[in-house]
Amino acid sequence: MTLAATGAILPAMRRWRTRRAIVVPASPLQEVRMRKWSLVLSLAALLAPAWAAAQDMPAGIRGEMIASIKDAGGKLEELSTAIPDGKYTWKPSKDVRSTGQVFLHVVQMNYLLPSFFGVQPPMSKDELIKLDSQTMEPAKIRQMLTESYGWAEKAIADTPDSELETQVEFFGMKMSKRAAMLVLTSHSHEHLGQSIAYARANNIVPPWTAREQAAKKKKDDEKKAAEKSGK
């Protein structure tokens, strides 16, 4: 089912339900069924963009790695927006990276690691090596973070399966291009965990956790209201 088709069905469903309500009151069972169908169609409309994106990804392990890096990268980007500008220079101790520098380190590796499987970065290696020791405006860091994920995902997508077992030099070691891609993917998850810890230390709840908590509270409140009205 396409998004356009879903968009056309939803208004029709609403009109159909309205006409039924006027002519014949729906039974409880019919109402439950209609609500279920409405929920299914609403979910289909919401998920259609994600399905389209998934269809654009390569099949097999490259698609799986892109999905993994999208997950970690999307959360890092969201977290970078949730953290106030004033907290970008915060660090848990003086000898570690600040919040902003952790994000810049992710940018650094999103550009540097693909160079090991043949994708040259848009910045020189000298610039990249110095990147995570700098202090920048938070808005610039957020922009660079988003751009670097687009680059990393494309680097994986553009490397054909036939080259995945090709051996490359990786910081003095020999490994396949596939293994280098796995390092790129796992690196984002590593620093997502670090960034969550930094945020929590500053009483910032990760946005996806906040949404889960809000949804749970709404569900609990609705349950309590239903129980109260039934008494």
PLY file of the C-alpha trace (Angstrom):
ply
format ascii 1.0
element vertex 231
property float x
property float y
property float z
element edge 230
property int vertex1
property int vertex2
end_header
0.00 0.00 0.00
1.40 3.40 -0.96
1.34 6.50 1.25
-1.01 8.20 -1.21
-3.39 5.25 -1.06
-3.29 5.29 2.72
-3.99 9.02 2.74
-7.04 8.46 0.56
-8.38 5.60 2.66
-8.18 7.37 6.01
-10.67 10.20 5.14
-12.97 7.60 3.56
-12.83 5.56 6.75
-13.78 8.64 8.78
-16.74 9.46 6.47
-17.87 5.82 6.56
-17.75 5.77 10.34
-19.70 9.06 10.51
-22.46 7.76 8.23
-22.74 4.54 10.24
-22.98 6.50 13.48
-25.89 8.51 12.06
-27.84 5.58 10.63
-27.16 2.67 13.00
-25.27 2.84 16.31
-22.23 0.56 16.12
-22.04 -2.35 18.49
-19.07 -2.51 20.91
-17.50 -5.28 18.81
-17.89 -3.28 15.60
-16.40 -0.22 17.27
-13.37 -2.21 18.42
-12.87 -3.57 14.91
-13.15 -0.11 13.34
-10.67 1.32 15.82
-8.22 -1.47 15.04
-8.48 -0.80 11.30
-8.07 2.94 11.87
-4.94 2.26 13.94
-3.50 -0.05 11.26
-4.05 2.54 8.53
-2.59 5.32 10.65
0.51 3.23 11.33
0.82 2.46 7.63
0.83 6.18 6.85
3.50 6.83 9.47
5.73 3.95 8.41
5.51 4.49 4.66
8.53 6.88 4.54
10.60 4.36 6.51
9.57 1.56 4.14
10.56 3.71 1.17
13.95 4.43 2.74
14.48 0.75 3.48
13.77 -0.11 -0.17
16.54 2.30 -1.24
19.13 0.52 0.91
21.26 -2.29 -0.51
20.33 -5.83 0.42
22.42 -8.00 2.70
25.04 -6.93 5.20
25.56 -3.45 3.73
21.88 -2.66 4.19
22.03 -4.01 7.74
25.06 -1.86 8.54
23.39 1.24 7.10
20.27 0.53 9.20
22.46 0.18 12.30
24.37 3.40 11.67
21.11 5.22 10.90
19.77 4.13 14.28
22.79 5.32 16.25
23.28 8.40 14.08
19.66 9.47 14.31
19.79 9.27 18.10
23.09 11.16 18.26
21.68 13.91 16.05
18.54 14.11 18.18
20.58 14.18 21.37
22.83 16.92 19.97
19.71 19.07 19.57
18.35 18.24 23.03
21.61 19.28 24.74
21.62 23.07 25.29
24.36 25.11 23.62
25.77 26.02 27.02
26.53 22.37 27.79
28.68 21.77 24.70
31.85 22.71 26.59
30.95 20.53 29.60
33.19 17.55 30.32
33.18 15.07 33.24
36.91 15.67 33.87
39.56 17.95 32.45
41.47 15.25 30.55
38.58 14.02 28.34
36.59 15.42 25.43
33.79 17.90 26.04
30.26 17.20 24.87
30.83 19.10 21.64
34.17 17.39 21.07
32.56 13.95 21.40
30.19 14.90 18.57
33.15 16.22 16.56
34.99 12.95 17.17
32.03 11.10 15.65
32.17 13.46 12.65
35.91 12.85 12.40
35.53 9.07 12.23
32.49 9.19 9.93
34.79 10.82 7.36
38.08 9.12 8.23
37.04 5.46 8.50
35.46 5.24 5.02
38.82 6.31 3.58
40.12 2.86 4.56
37.66 1.24 2.17
38.36 3.65 -0.67
36.11 6.68 -0.09
38.19 9.83 0.23
36.86 12.39 2.77
35.85 15.97 1.87
38.39 17.27 4.41
42.14 16.65 4.52
43.42 14.05 6.98
45.33 16.77 8.83
42.06 18.69 9.32
40.27 15.56 10.45
42.97 14.59 12.97
42.67 18.01 14.67
38.87 18.15 14.47
37.91 16.61 17.83
40.23 18.88 19.81
38.50 22.04 18.62
35.72 24.15 20.09
32.98 25.25 17.69
29.55 26.78 17.71
26.99 24.09 18.61
24.90 24.87 15.51
27.92 24.17 13.30
28.64 20.91 15.13
25.04 19.75 14.67
25.20 20.53 10.95
28.52 18.69 10.57
27.14 15.69 12.45
24.17 15.38 10.10
26.31 15.81 6.99
28.87 13.26 8.17
26.19 10.58 8.57
24.96 11.16 5.04
28.55 10.69 3.90
29.15 7.52 5.93
25.91 5.88 4.80
26.65 6.67 1.15
30.18 5.31 1.53
28.79 1.95 2.63
26.03 1.96 -0.01
28.45 2.76 -2.84
30.90 -0.04 -2.02
29.82 -3.13 -4.01
29.44 -6.51 -2.35
32.19 -7.85 -4.61
34.72 -5.69 -2.74
33.70 -6.53 0.82
36.39 -9.17 1.26
39.14 -7.00 -0.23
41.97 -6.60 2.29
43.01 -3.08 3.30
45.51 -1.46 5.66
43.73 -0.30 8.80
45.90 1.49 11.39
48.76 -0.94 10.79
46.53 -4.01 10.55
45.14 -6.00 7.65
41.36 -6.33 7.51
38.59 -6.60 4.96
36.56 -3.62 3.80
33.59 -5.30 5.44
35.39 -5.33 8.80
36.27 -1.64 8.40
32.58 -0.89 7.79
31.68 -2.78 10.95
34.17 -0.63 12.89
32.51 2.48 11.43
29.08 1.22 12.49
30.06 0.15 16.01
31.92 3.43 16.57
28.65 5.37 16.45
27.01 3.09 19.00
30.03 3.41 21.30
29.82 7.20 21.35
26.04 7.21 21.50
26.42 5.50 24.88
29.03 8.04 25.94
26.82 10.96 24.85
23.85 9.55 26.75
26.01 9.39 29.88
27.10 13.02 29.35
23.46 14.08 28.90
22.27 12.18 31.98
25.04 13.75 34.05
23.46 17.10 33.16
19.90 15.93 33.93
18.98 15.71 30.24
16.69 12.82 29.35
17.34 11.41 25.85
14.41 12.47 23.62
13.45 8.91 22.63
13.32 7.92 26.31
11.24 11.00 27.10
8.76 9.98 24.38
8.52 6.44 25.77
7.94 7.81 29.27
5.27 10.23 28.01
3.50 7.45 26.08
3.56 5.18 29.14
2.20 7.96 31.36
-0.59 8.67 28.88
-1.50 4.99 28.74
-1.47 4.71 32.54
-3.58 7.86 32.91
-6.12 6.58 30.38
-6.29 3.26 32.19
-6.88 4.98 35.53
-9.57 7.22 33.99
-11.31 4.21 32.45
-11.22 2.33 35.75
-12.57 5.37 37.60
-15.43 5.92 35.12
-16.36 2.24 35.36
-16.86 2.37 39.12
0 1
1 2
2 3
3 4
4 5
5 6
6 7
7 8
8 9
9 10
10 11
11 12
12 13
13 14
14 15
15 16
16 17
17 18
18 19
19 20
20 21
21 22
22 23
23 24
24 25
25 26
26 27
27 28
28 29
29 30
30 31
31 32
32 33
33 34
34 35
35 36
36 37
37 38
38 39
39 40
40 41
41 42
42 43
43 44
44 45
45 46
46 47
47 48
48 49
49 50
50 51
51 52
52 53
53 54
54 55
55 56
56 57
57 58
58 59
59 60
60 61
61 62
62 63
63 64
64 65
65 66
66 67
67 68
68 69
69 70
70 71
71 72
72 73
73 74
74 75
75 76
76 77
77 78
78 79
79 80
80 81
81 82
82 83
83 84
84 85
85 86
86 87
87 88
88 89
89 90
90 91
91 92
92 93
93 94
94 95
95 96
96 97
97 98
98 99
99 100
100 101
101 102
102 103
103 104
104 105
105 106
106 107
107 108
108 109
109 110
110 111
111 112
112 113
113 114
114 115
115 116
116 117
117 118
118 119
119 120
120 121
121 122
122 123
123 124
124 125
125 126
126 127
127 128
128 129
129 130
130 131
131 132
132 133
133 134
134 135
135 136
136 137
137 138
138 139
139 140
140 141
141 142
142 143
143 144
144 145
145 146
146 147
147 148
148 149
149 150
150 151
151 152
152 153
153 154
154 155
155 156
156 157
157 158
158 159
159 160
160 161
161 162
162 163
163 164
164 165
165 166
166 167
167 168
168 169
169 170
170 171
171 172
172 173
173 174
174 175
175 176
176 177
177 178
178 179
179 180
180 181
181 182
182 183
183 184
184 185
185 186
186 187
187 188
188 189
189 190
190 191
191 192
192 193
193 194
194 195
195 196
196 197
197 198
198 199
199 200
200 201
201 202
202 203
203 204
204 205
205 206
206 207
207 208
208 209
209 210
210 211
211 212
212 213
213 214
214 215
215 216
216 217
217 218
218 219
219 220
220 221
221 222
222 223
223 224
224 225
225 226
226 227
227 228
228 229
229 230
